[in-house]
């Protein structure tokens, strides 16, 4: 029998745990006015979602999009994990279809874990031999989540020792007003520093005095304590 989005949503609901759903709702800030205010959780953990995704990689793109468009957070995450599996297993044409599907549906990649589980695994590798200006477009979006997609997608290139895209997008986002962007940008700077401290510090020397405090703290988290304190005190010349 062909798997459908409706069947997977039913399976997710049956696997749900009410107490885990309550914990997730608190963790993802679903209070009034918070970034996850309208999120709905059923209480299924990531390891189980990954197993389900691997078991349902044959789900059609149309059905995957239907699952992505549901109100249940875990269903959207499952849909993205299916897209990641499809991208990894697909040939060039299939990868292209998955990536374009992803870009067409960023409205539903609308929480930090959804972005962080997909952007660098789909968009990053798809852009390997393509014009990467789409990252600049996403970085200029009014959507917090599209801006986060832009910076997290560069993690693919950082892992390959290529930092120029990450630094360019960081430059576009370094004065962003959103805390969830401060954390993401700082994280990517830290990942650059894990591979090349000099490159990270070169960027920090230009920006650290003016960048948001959270971004700086994330970026220098693994620096030696005296150096970290010097940055936080603004005493790096």
RAMO-V946134 format. One record per run of one state. SS is the DSSP state (A for helix, B for strand, O for the rest). FROM is the first residue (numbers start at 1). TO is the last residue. If there is no record, write none. Layout:
ss=SS from=FROM to=TO
ss=SS from=FROM to=TO
This chain:
ss=O from=1 to=4
ss=A from=5 to=15
ss=O from=16 to=17
ss=A from=18 to=27
ss=O from=28 to=39
ss=B from=40 to=40
ss=O from=41 to=45
ss=A from=46 to=55
ss=O from=56 to=60
ss=A from=61 to=68
ss=O from=69 to=71
ss=B from=72 to=72
ss=A from=73 to=89
ss=O from=90 to=91
ss=A from=92 to=104
ss=O from=105 to=105
ss=A from=106 to=108
ss=O from=109 to=111
ss=A from=112 to=116
ss=O from=117 to=118
ss=A from=119 to=126
ss=O from=127 to=132
ss=A from=133 to=139
ss=O from=140 to=143
ss=A from=144 to=153
ss=O from=154 to=154
ss=A from=155 to=159
ss=O from=160 to=163
ss=A from=164 to=173
ss=O from=174 to=178
ss=A from=179 to=195
ss=O from=196 to=196
ss=A from=197 to=207
ss=O from=208 to=212
ss=A from=213 to=219
ss=O from=220 to=224
ss=A from=225 to=232
ss=O from=233 to=237
